[in-house]
Amino acid sequence: MLRGRIICTTLILFSYFSLFAQSGPAPRPKIGLVLSGGGAKGLAHIGILKALDSAGLHIDYITGTSMGSIIGALYASGYTADSIVHIAHSIDWDLLLSNQSQMRSYMMEEKDEYGRYTIELPFVNGRFKFSSGLLEGEELWLKFSELFFHVYKTTNFDSLPIPFKCVATDLSNGKAVVIDSGNIVTALRASMAIPSVFTAVDYEGRKLVDGGLIRNFPASDVKKMGADIIIGSDVAQGLKSPEKLNSPIEVLLQIAFFKEAELRPSEDSLCQVYIKHDVERYTSASFSSSSVIIDSGINMGRRYYSYFKKIADSLNVLYGERAYIMPVIKRDSTVIIDSMQVVGLRFTEESFLKNMMRLELHQPYTEKDISKRIRMAFGTRYYNKITYQLTPLDSGHCKITLNIAENPQSFAKFSLNYNRTTGVGAVANLTTRDWLFKKTRDIVTANLGDNIKVRAEHMQLFGKKGAWKVLLLDGSYENQELTIYDDFRTAGLYQQRYSHLGAKLQTSRKRSMTFGVGAAYEWIHYHPKIPAPESFSGNDNQWNTSFFFKFNTLDKPTLPLKGIRTELSMNYVFNQSPNAFIVHDNDVKTPIDSLFNFTNHVGLHFFLEGYKTTKRNTFSTLLQAGALFNNNQILFNDFFIGGLNSVIHNQVLFAGLPEAAIITPSYLTYQWGWRRGWFTNTYTILRANIGIYDYIQQDNTFQRPKWLTGYSGTLGYTSPLGPIEFSVMYGDQSKKVTTYVNFGFAF
């Protein structure tokens, strides 16, 4: 089959040469490249580019749709196939195809809310509002802006190193729109805006969506550009058979592609070289299999390499060697921004946006600098989209235009959670901004289920130019059933109730660090649900002042791949008012303050976790330490050792033991973990712990510590509703094997 194509193309070349032999030197035939759309499957196109580069067959024109337009634009702007492979492998596709930005760019006060909910619905004018698509893709915009930073001055796509056009669909009339000028980032985002997946794109007065609806394989467009020989790389599978239409979405997409399927044969017939990739087992969303799809394309490219090589050699024999200068793409090159224009603000002030970005005029910036500053503004969660365009000025510097789409001021958020300790819970959250005052955020979150938890918080920002001071007013209530152990044996089931009202004042110049002071009034209550021979019952009221320091560079809150999170706090507890008793089986009550000394005391707590990933392996460490000084009491302020997820007050995570297996005023633990990704969204985690506890006496002298060691193994699956994990644990001291189940995001 390939041999026949080689002979056919060779005859075309010689016929083309003979046609012009009578009238003088024949012009060199132009080679056109067509790349189809196909989502993740379009990554297979890269293999064809590698074969073209290796064969020395230079392309004169490129057209593409959707993913084909992205790969084609990278190649047309000067990237080699090898560099595009590197780009594709280095991209975090989960982040790129989401409505989130990097957690590292979020304000410290927003990180606790990052990625905690399955559904986030904007609440506007008393009702929920749905957008024209699920994904706005802030990180997608920024990644495109970084990749095409070197051609920001190019507004005519014919002026790229290889002339280029891409195809989108006009949402108002259903006609194909061939984009050959303007802002290349916006053009590509429009070409790939799959309806119901990505939001539509406003482009020169039109609302555009994915060009694959009308022309997914734009061979006719590369023909119009002047291509004499057309090479087509196709990853699309056409219409699905009836038995494969298993959902309403698939039926709607099938109907949407009727027009494209009708016109497709005429597009295919224009190709002298038509390459059909074997990627039918993948879908447009198979980005988790990106490496496999790229390798499949490379293997296909190897099959066509000799073919491309013969075409290149034939052209060189007939027309001579072609002079071709490979463009040099300078990464981290700088521009000087002399002016700024902001478009689209409604709720927030321009000064607030600029202060959050910390972008000063008349200063040099690289593409990464600009992205970092935009993420800083996006990380306030006031904005749904921030894109930018650079316009050259006569001075040689440039103007930056920021196009803003603000978030609605109120959101309702929902998620589900099941944990062996907390039971089943439905988490509902209402977040509103600038309700009573500017630069404020108010949150109310409730976990409704077996154990009720409620939290409310008011945040007020002060300051300018990034040196923000934050006032936090918060309150919470928790009602939790808690199993208590004595020498690792069940000693009773208690109802634990904890509530507090507090205030914090904190400051930070960086998105990764904050420190401050706080004060809170706390109320803690215990009541036995299943009485033991000696039970504890009652409550304590107290004041708690604190100094704290927090540092967080994690890339995401659940299953992080890289980064560090640490917390250090020093607390001073005073004015305790215990009203509690030891209840004996003969109903005799002994006041707790006659047995324990409830004096003012100091508490220290330290927490450090870190993650590093190599390929599919993520290694983690967790160091925890805490101590209460001048303290001799029980339950109210002690630490609870055990568990894999933080779900109770004053908990110390320890694989191998259930929650509250150990109650202690002092501890030091270290945990090592190894997470391995296997199949799509499936992973395992192995953890091992070592620790000591009860090493400080009431008079603050050290005593012989008690040792703990434990282990756990976890099988997990990342679902749209959150992680689903089943764990088996063993503790050397308890000598017990226990199981642990967690589903969704913990409150």
C-alpha positions in Angstrom: 0.0 0.0 0.0 2.8 2.4 0.9 4.7 1.4 -2.2 1.7 2.3 -4.3 1.5 5.7 -2.7 5.3 6.3 -3.3 4.9 5.5 -7.0 1.8 7.7 -7.2 3.4 10.7 -5.5 6.6 10.3 -7.6 4.5 10.4 -10.8 2.8 13.5 -9.5 6.1 15.2 -8.9 7.5 14.3 -12.3 4.3 15.4 -14.1 4.4 18.7 -12.2 8.0 19.2 -13.2 7.3 18.3 -16.9 4.3 20.7 -17.0 6.5 23.7 -16.4 9.6 22.4 -18.3 8.5 24.1 -21.5 8.1 27.5 -20.0 11.1 27.7 -17.7 12.1 26.5 -14.3 9.3 24.7 -12.5 8.3 26.1 -9.1 8.8 23.7 -6.3 5.5 22.0 -5.3 4.1 23.2 -2.0 3.5 20.7 0.8 0.4 21.1 2.9 -0.3 19.3 6.2 -3.8 18.7 7.6 -4.3 17.7 11.3 -7.7 16.6 12.4 -9.4 17.2 15.7 -9.9 14.4 18.2 -9.1 15.7 21.7 -6.5 13.5 23.4 -6.3 11.3 20.3 -4.8 14.3 18.5 -1.6 13.8 20.4 -0.8 11.0 17.9 -0.2 13.8 15.3 3.1 14.5 17.0 4.5 11.2 15.7 3.9 12.3 12.1 5.7 15.5 12.8 8.7 13.6 14.1 8.8 11.5 10.9 8.6 14.6 8.8 11.5 16.2 10.7 13.6 13.1 10.5 13.0 12.8 6.7 13.8 16.4 6.1 10.4 17.0 4.4 9.6 20.6 5.0 6.0 21.7 5.3 4.8 24.9 3.5 1.2 25.2 4.9 -0.7 23.8 7.9 -4.3 23.7 8.8 -6.0 22.0 11.8 -9.0 21.8 13.9 -9.3 21.5 17.7 -6.4 19.4 19.0 -5.0 19.4 15.4 -5.0 23.2 15.5 -2.9 23.2 18.7 -0.3 20.7 17.5 -0.3 22.4 14.1 0.1 25.9 15.5 3.0 24.8 17.7 4.8 23.4 14.7 3.9 26.4 12.5 5.3 28.8 15.1 8.7 27.1 15.2 8.6 24.2 17.6 10.2 21.0 16.5 8.4 17.7 16.9 10.8 16.7 19.7 10.1 19.8 21.6 6.3 19.3 21.2 6.7 15.8 22.6 8.5 17.2 25.6 5.7 19.8 26.0 3.0 17.1 25.9 4.7 14.9 28.4 5.3 17.8 30.9 1.7 19.1 30.9 -0.5 18.4 33.9 -3.6 17.5 31.8 -5.9 17.2 34.9 -5.1 20.8 35.9 -5.2 22.1 32.3 -8.6 20.7 31.7 -10.2 22.1 34.8 -11.6 25.3 36.2 -8.9 25.5 38.8 -5.5 27.1 38.7 -2.5 25.9 40.6 -3.2 25.7 44.3 0.2 27.3 44.9 -1.1 30.5 43.4 -4.1 30.7 45.7 -4.2 32.9 48.8 -3.4 31.0 52.0 -6.9 31.7 53.2 -8.4 30.1 50.1 -6.3 26.9 50.0 -8.5 25.2 52.7 -11.4 25.6 50.3 -9.5 24.5 47.1 -10.8 21.3 45.5 -13.0 20.3 48.4 -16.3 20.1 46.6 -17.7 18.0 43.7 -20.1 20.6 42.5 -19.8 24.4 42.5 -22.8 26.3 41.2 -22.9 30.1 40.9 -25.9 31.6 42.6 -27.2 34.7 40.8 -30.4 36.7 41.4 -31.8 34.0 43.6 -31.2 31.1 41.3 -28.5 28.8 40.0 -26.8 29.8 36.8 -25.2 27.4 34.3 -22.6 28.5 31.8 -22.4 27.6 28.1 -19.9 24.9 28.9 -18.3 23.2 31.9 -14.8 24.4 31.5 -13.4 27.9 31.1 -9.9 26.6 31.4 -7.8 29.4 33.0 -4.7 27.2 33.0 -5.3 26.3 29.4 -5.3 30.0 28.4 -2.2 30.7 30.4 -0.3 27.6 29.0 -1.2 28.7 25.4 0.0 32.3 26.2 3.3 30.9 27.5 3.8 28.6 24.5 3.1 31.3 21.9 4.7 34.2 23.7 7.5 34.3 21.1 4.9 35.2 18.3 2.8 37.7 20.3 3.6 40.3 17.6 2.3 38.1 14.8 -1.3 38.9 14.1 -1.3 37.5 10.5 -0.9 33.7 10.7 0.6 33.7 7.2 3.6 35.5 8.7 4.4 32.5 11.0 7.5 30.4 10.1 4.9 28.1 8.4 1.6 29.8 7.3 -1.2 28.4 9.4 -5.0 28.5 9.6 -7.4 26.8 12.0 -11.2 26.2 11.9 -13.9 27.0 14.4 -17.7 27.1 14.2 -19.9 30.2 14.4 -22.5 29.4 17.1 -25.0 31.8 15.6 -25.3 30.2 12.1 -23.5 26.9 12.3 -21.0 27.9 9.6 -17.3 27.1 9.5 -15.0 30.1 10.4 -11.4 29.9 9.0 -9.2 31.9 11.4 -6.0 33.2 9.8 -5.4 36.4 11.8 -5.8 38.0 15.2 -4.6 36.6 18.6 -3.4 33.1 18.0 -4.2 32.0 21.6 -7.8 33.0 21.3 -8.1 31.4 17.9 -6.8 28.1 19.2 -9.1 28.2 22.3 -12.1 28.8 19.9 -11.1 26.0 17.6 -11.1 23.5 20.5 -14.2 24.7 22.4 -16.2 21.4 22.3 -19.9 22.3 23.1 -21.0 21.3 26.6 -17.4 20.7 27.6 -15.7 24.1 27.1 -17.3 27.5 27.2 -17.8 29.3 23.9 -15.2 32.0 22.9 -16.0 35.5 21.9 -13.8 36.3 18.8 -14.2 39.5 16.8 -17.9 39.9 17.5 -18.8 36.2 17.0 -19.3 33.4 19.5 -17.2 30.4 18.4 -17.1 26.8 19.3 -15.2 23.7 18.1 -14.6 23.6 14.3 -14.9 19.8 14.3 -18.7 20.3 14.2 -18.4 21.4 10.5 -14.9 20.7 9.3 -12.8 18.4 11.5 -10.3 17.7 8.7 -9.8 21.0 6.8 -8.0 19.7 3.7 -9.8 22.1 1.4 -8.4 25.0 3.4 -4.8 24.0 3.0 -5.6 23.4 -0.7 -6.8 27.0 -0.9 -3.6 28.2 0.8 -1.7 26.8 -2.2 -0.7 23.3 -1.3 0.1 21.0 -4.3 0.7 17.9 -2.2 -1.4 17.4 0.9 -0.5 15.1 3.8 -3.4 14.4 6.1 -3.1 13.0 9.6 -6.5 11.8 10.9 -7.4 10.6 14.4 -11.2 11.0 14.2 -13.4 7.9 14.1 -16.5 9.4 12.3 -20.0 8.6 13.4 -20.6 5.9 16.0 -22.6 2.8 15.3 -26.0 2.6 17.0 -24.9 0.1 19.6 -22.2 2.5 20.8 -24.6 5.3 21.6 -25.1 4.6 25.3 -25.9 8.0 26.7 -27.9 11.2 25.9 -24.6 13.2 25.6 -23.3 10.7 23.0 -26.6 11.0 21.0 -26.4 14.8 21.0 -22.7 14.8 19.9 -23.6 12.3 17.2 -26.3 14.6 15.9 -23.9 17.6 16.1 -21.4 15.9 13.8 -23.9 14.9 11.1 -22.8 17.9 8.9 -19.1 17.1 9.3 -19.7 13.5 8.4 -21.5 14.5 5.2 -18.7 16.7 4.0 -15.8 14.5 5.2 -15.4 12.3 2.0 -14.7 15.4 -0.1 -12.0 16.6 2.3 -10.3 13.2 2.5 -10.2 12.9 -1.3 -7.9 16.0 -1.5 -5.0 14.2 0.2 -2.2 12.6 -1.7 -1.0 11.1 1.6 -3.8 10.1 4.0 -2.8 8.7 7.4 -5.4 7.0 9.5 -4.4 6.4 13.1 -5.4 3.4 15.0 -6.7 5.1 18.2 -10.3 3.9 18.2 -9.9 2.4 21.7 -9.3 5.9 23.1 -11.7 8.8 23.6 -11.3 12.5 23.3 -10.9 12.6 27.0 -8.2 9.9 27.3 -5.5 12.4 28.5 -4.5 9.9 31.2 -3.2 7.7 28.3 -1.4 10.6 26.6 2.0 8.8 26.7 0.6 5.7 25.0 -1.2 7.8 22.4 2.0 9.7 21.6 3.9 6.4 21.3 1.2 5.1 18.9 1.7 8.2 16.7 5.4 7.8 16.8 5.1 4.2 15.6 2.8 5.3 12.8 5.4 7.9 11.9 8.0 5.2 11.6 5.9 3.4 9.1 5.7 6.6 6.9 9.3 7.8 7.4 10.7 6.1 4.3 7.8 7.4 2.3 8.4 11.0 3.5 12.1 10.5 2.9 11.6 9.5 -0.7 9.3 12.5 -1.3 12.0 14.8 0.2 14.8 13.2 -1.8 12.7 13.4 -5.1 12.0 17.1 -4.5 15.7 17.8 -3.9 16.7 15.9 -7.0 14.2 17.8 -9.2 14.4 21.3 -7.6 17.6 21.3 -5.6 18.2 21.4 -1.9 15.8 23.8 -0.1 17.3 26.4 2.2 15.5 26.1 5.5 16.5 28.0 8.6 15.1 26.5 11.8 13.4 29.2 13.9 15.0 29.7 17.3 12.5 30.0 20.1 13.9 31.9 23.0 12.3 30.8 26.2 12.2 33.2 29.1 12.6 36.2 26.8 11.4 39.5 28.2 9.1 42.3 27.2 8.8 45.7 28.9 5.2 46.6 29.7 4.6 50.4 29.5 0.8 50.5 29.8 -2.1 48.3 31.0 -5.8 48.2 30.0 -8.4 46.2 32.0 -11.6 45.1 30.3 -14.6 43.4 32.0 -14.6 44.4 35.6 -18.0 44.8 37.3 -17.7 44.0 41.0 -14.1 44.4 41.9 -12.0 47.5 41.6 -9.1 47.9 39.1 -6.8 48.9 42.0 -7.6 45.6 43.8 -6.8 43.6 40.7 -3.5 45.4 40.1 -2.5 45.1 43.7 -3.1 41.4 43.7 -1.1 41.0 40.5 1.8 43.2 41.6 2.6 44.0 38.0 4.6 47.2 37.8 4.8 49.2 34.6 8.1 49.9 32.7 9.6 46.7 34.0 10.7 43.6 32.0 8.6 40.4 32.3 9.0 36.9 30.9 6.0 34.8 29.9 6.3 32.9 33.2 6.4 36.2 35.1 3.1 37.3 33.5 1.4 34.0 34.1 2.5 34.0 37.8 1.0 37.4 38.3 -2.2 36.5 36.7 -2.5 33.4 38.8 -2.0 35.6 41.9 -5.1 37.6 41.0 -7.0 34.4 39.9 -6.0 32.9 43.3 -8.3 35.3 45.1 -11.2 33.5 43.6 -12.8 36.7 42.6 -12.2 35.9 38.9 -13.4 33.1 36.6 -11.1 34.0 33.8 -8.1 36.3 33.2 -6.6 36.3 29.8 -4.2 38.8 28.3 -2.9 40.1 25.0 0.3 42.0 24.3 0.3 44.8 21.7 3.6 46.2 20.4 4.2 50.0 20.9 6.2 52.3 18.8 8.7 52.6 21.7 9.6 48.9 21.2 7.9 48.0 24.4 4.3 46.8 24.7 0.8 47.3 26.1 -0.9 44.5 28.0 -4.7 44.2 27.8 -6.4 42.1 30.5 -9.7 40.5 29.6 -11.6 39.7 32.8 -14.6 37.5 33.5 -15.5 37.8 37.2 -17.0 35.0 39.3 -20.5 35.5 40.5 -20.4 36.8 44.1 -22.1 33.8 45.5 -21.6 30.1 45.1 -23.4 27.0 46.4 -21.1 24.0 46.7 -21.8 20.3 47.5 -20.0 17.1 48.1 -20.5 13.7 49.7 -18.3 11.9 52.2 -18.1 8.6 54.0 -15.6 7.8 56.7 -15.6 4.9 59.1 -15.4 7.3 62.0 -17.6 10.2 60.9 -20.2 8.1 59.0 -22.1 9.3 56.0 -22.3 13.0 55.4 -23.6 15.5 52.8 -21.5 18.7 52.8 -23.2 21.9 51.7 -21.4 25.2 51.4 -22.5 28.8 50.7 -19.7 31.3 49.8 -20.4 34.9 49.2 -18.1 37.8 48.6 -18.4 41.6 49.2 -21.8 41.0 50.8 -21.7 43.8 53.4 -18.3 45.3 52.8 -15.7 45.3 50.0 -12.9 42.8 50.1 -14.8 40.4 52.3 -15.7 36.7 52.0 -18.3 34.9 54.1 -18.6 31.1 54.3 -21.1 28.8 55.9 -20.4 25.1 55.6 -22.5 22.2 57.1 -21.9 18.5 57.2 -25.3 16.9 57.5 -25.4 13.2 58.4 -24.5 10.8 61.1 -22.3 13.5 62.8 -23.2 17.1 62.4 -20.5 19.8 61.8 -21.1 23.4 61.1 -18.5 26.1 60.4 -18.9 29.8 59.6 -16.2 32.4 58.7 -15.9 36.0 57.8 -12.7 37.2 56.1 -11.8 40.9 55.7 -8.8 42.0 53.6 -6.8 45.1 54.4 -3.7 46.7 52.9 -2.3 47.2 49.4 0.4 46.1 47.0 0.3 42.5 48.0 1.1 43.2 51.7 -2.3 42.1 52.7 -3.5 41.8 56.3 -6.4 39.5 56.9 -9.0 39.5 59.7 -10.8 36.2 60.2 -13.8 35.8 62.5 -15.0 32.3 62.7 -17.1 29.9 64.7 -17.7 26.1 64.6 -19.7 23.3 66.1 -19.0 19.6 65.9 -21.0 16.7 67.2 -18.9 13.5 66.9 -19.3 10.0 68.2 -15.8 8.9 69.4 -14.6 5.5 70.5 -12.2 5.7 73.4 -9.5 3.0 74.0 -7.7 1.7 77.1 -4.5 -0.2 76.4 -5.7 -0.6 72.8 -9.0 -2.1 73.9 -12.4 -0.4 73.4 -13.2 1.4 76.7 -16.4 3.2 75.7 -18.2 5.2 73.1 -18.5 9.0 73.8 -20.4 11.8 72.3 -17.9 14.6 71.8 -19.1 18.1 71.2 -16.7 21.0 70.4 -17.6 24.6 69.6 -15.6 27.8 69.4 -15.8 31.5 68.5 -12.6 33.1 67.5 -10.7 35.8 65.7 -7.3 35.8 63.9 -5.2 38.6 62.5 -2.6 37.3 60.0 -0.4 38.7 57.2 1.5 37.4 54.3 3.6 38.8 51.4 3.7 35.4 49.6 1.0 33.0 48.6 2.9 30.2 50.3 3.3 31.6 53.8 1.3 33.4 56.5 1.7 34.1 60.2 -0.4 35.8 62.8 -2.1 35.7 66.2 -5.5 34.5 67.3 -7.9 34.2 70.3 -10.8 31.9 70.8 -13.4 30.9 73.4 -13.9 27.2 73.4 -16.5 24.8 74.8 -15.8 21.1 75.0 -18.2 18.4 76.1 -18.1 14.6 76.6 -21.0 12.3 77.3 -20.8 8.5 77.4 -23.0 6.8 74.8 -22.1 3.3 76.1 -21.2 3.5 79.8 -18.1 1.7 81.1 -17.3 0.8 84.7 -15.7 4.3 85.0 -17.0 6.9 82.6 -16.1 10.5 82.0 -18.9 13.1 81.6 -19.0 16.9 81.5 -17.7 19.9 79.8 -15.0 22.6 80.0 -15.0 26.2 78.9 -11.7 28.0 78.2 -9.9 30.8 76.5 -7.2 30.0 73.9 -4.7 32.5 72.5 -2.2 31.5 69.9 0.7 32.5 67.6 0.9 30.5 64.4 3.0 30.1 61.3 1.8 28.3 58.1 3.7 27.4 54.9 2.0 25.6 52.0 3.4 24.9 48.5 1.4 21.7 47.8 0.1 21.4 44.2 -3.3 20.1 45.4 -4.9 19.3 48.7 -5.9 15.6 48.0 -3.2 13.2 46.7 -0.5 15.9 46.2 2.3 15.2 43.8 4.8 17.8 45.0 5.3 20.5 47.6 5.5 21.0 51.4 2.9 22.0 54.0 3.9 22.9 57.5 2.2 24.5 60.5 3.6 25.6 63.8 1.5 27.0 66.6 2.0 28.0 70.2 -1.1 28.2 72.4 -1.8 29.6 75.8 -4.9 28.2 77.5 -6.4 30.0 80.5 -9.6 30.5 82.5 -10.6 26.9 82.3 -14.0 26.2 83.9 -14.5 22.4 84.1 -17.8 21.0 85.1 -17.1 17.3 84.7 -17.2 14.0 86.7 -15.9 10.5 86.7 -19.0 8.4 86.9 -18.5 5.0 88.6 -20.7 1.9 88.0 -22.4 2.5 91.4 -23.5 6.0 90.2 -20.9 7.7 92.4 -19.7 10.9 90.8 -16.2 12.3 91.5 -15.6 15.9 90.4 -12.8 15.9 87.7 -11.1 19.0 89.2 -10.5 17.1 92.4 -8.3 14.6 90.5 -6.7 16.8 87.9 -5.1 20.2 87.9 -6.8 22.6 85.4 -4.2 25.3 85.5 -3.2 27.7 82.7 -0.8 26.0 80.4 1.2 26.3 77.1 0.8 24.0 74.2 3.0 23.5 71.1 2.1 21.8 67.9 4.2 21.2 64.8 3.2 19.5 61.5 5.3 19.0 58.3 4.4 17.0 55.2 6.2 16.8 51.9 5.8 15.1 48.6 8.0 14.3 45.6 7.0 12.5 42.4 9.0 10.6 39.9 6.9 9.2 37.0 4.2 7.2 38.7 5.7 7.0 42.2 5.0 9.6 44.8 7.0 9.6 48.1 5.8 11.4 51.1 7.0 12.2 54.6 4.9 13.3 57.6 6.5 14.7 60.8 4.2 15.6 63.7 5.0 16.8 67.2 3.1 18.3 70.1 3.3 18.9 73.8 1.2 20.5 76.6 3.3 22.0 79.4 2.2 22.5 83.1 -0.8 20.4 82.2 -2.5 17.5 84.1 -5.9 16.7 82.8 -7.8 14.4 80.5 -9.5 14.7 77.1 -10.2 18.4 76.9 -6.9 19.5 75.4 -5.0 16.3 74.9 -4.0 14.9 71.5 -5.8 12.0 69.8 -3.3 9.6 68.0 -4.6 7.4 65.1 -6.3 7.5 61.8 -5.4 8.2 58.1 -7.6 11.3 57.6 -8.0 14.3 59.8 -11.6 14.2 61.0 -11.6 15.0 64.7 -10.4 17.9 66.9 -6.7 17.7 68.0 -6.1 14.5 65.9 -2.6 13.2 65.1 -2.5 11.0 62.0 -0.9 7.6 62.5 -1.3 4.6 60.1 -1.9 1.4 62.0 -4.2 2.8 64.7 -7.8 3.9 64.7 -8.7 7.4 65.6 -8.2 8.2 69.3 -6.4 4.9 70.0 -4.0 6.9 72.2 -4.9 10.0 74.2 -1.8 11.9 75.3 -0.4 15.4 76.2 2.9 14.8 74.3 3.9 13.0 71.1 6.4 12.8 68.3 5.7 10.8 65.2 7.2 10.2 61.8 5.5 8.6 58.8 6.9 7.5 55.4 4.6 6.8 52.4 4.9 5.5 48.9 2.0 6.0 46.4 2.1 4.2 43.1 -0.3 5.0 40.2 -1.3 1.9 38.3 -4.2 2.0 35.9 -6.2 5.1 35.0 -7.1 6.8 38.3 -6.1 3.7 40.4 -3.4 3.8 43.0 -2.0 2.1 46.0 -0.4 3.7 49.1 2.0 2.0 51.6 2.6 3.8 54.9 4.9 3.1 57.9 5.0 5.0 61.2 7.2 5.3 64.2 6.4 7.5 67.2 6.7 8.1 70.9 4.2 9.6 73.4 3.8 10.5 77.1 7.4 11.8 77.3 6.7 15.0 79.3 5.5 15.0 82.9 3.3 17.7 84.5 6.4 19.5 85.9 7.8 19.7 82.4 10.5 17.1 83.0 11.2 14.3 80.6 10.3 10.7 81.3 10.7 7.4 79.6 8.6 7.6 76.5 6.2 4.9 75.2 6.8 3.7 71.6 4.4 3.2 68.7 4.9 1.6 65.3 2.3 0.9 62.7 1.7 0.2 59.0 -1.1 0.5 56.4 -1.8 -0.4 52.8 -4.4 1.4 50.8 -6.1 0.7 47.5 -7.6 3.8 46.0 -9.5 5.1 43.0 -9.9 8.8 42.0 -13.6 9.3 41.1 -15.5 12.4 40.1 -16.9 12.5 43.6 -13.5 12.3 45.2 -11.1 9.5 46.3 -12.4 6.1 47.2 -10.0 4.3 49.5 -10.0 1.0 51.3 -7.2 0.5 53.8 -5.8 -2.3 56.0 -3.8 -1.3 59.1 -1.7 -3.1 61.7 -0.1 -1.8 64.9 2.7 -3.6 66.6 1.6 -2.5 70.1 -2.1 -3.3 69.6 -1.3 -6.4 67.6 -4.6 -5.9 65.7 -5.5 -5.8 62.0 -8.2 -3.2 61.3 -9.8 -1.9 58.1 -10.5 1.7 57.2 -12.8 3.0 54.5 -13.0 6.6 53.2 -15.0 8.0 50.3 -15.0 11.6 49.0 -13.7 14.8 50.6 -13.5 15.0 54.3 -15.2 18.0 56.0 
